[in-house]
């Protein structure tokens, strides 16, 4: 059984509230879970202590049993100092596509001819 530490959504429409739970990876997002290990309230200000509440002992126990946190939960655990989140870098994402590069080259060539004349 593959375990995940992930978010389940609650709250009203346009007022999200999340519970951080340990669940089987095959169960639905808001479905059955094994244990609740924290909460996340994105409506609170970022500097509020109640925005992310983690039960550290439970989380450490589940991590020792092999539970894998999702990316968002891993961010919370990294901020709390429980796990280290590896830095991600994709410098190719900012590079324009082929057609945009061709248009930029054509525009630069046209500007170069305008200056030479």
Secondary structure, DSSP 8 states (H G I E B T S, - for coil): --EEEEEEEEEETTEEEEEEEEEETTS-TTS--SEEEEEE-TTS-TT-TTSEEE-HHHHHHHHHTT-EE-HHHHHHHHHHTSS-------GGGGS--HHHHHHHHHHHHHHHHHHH-
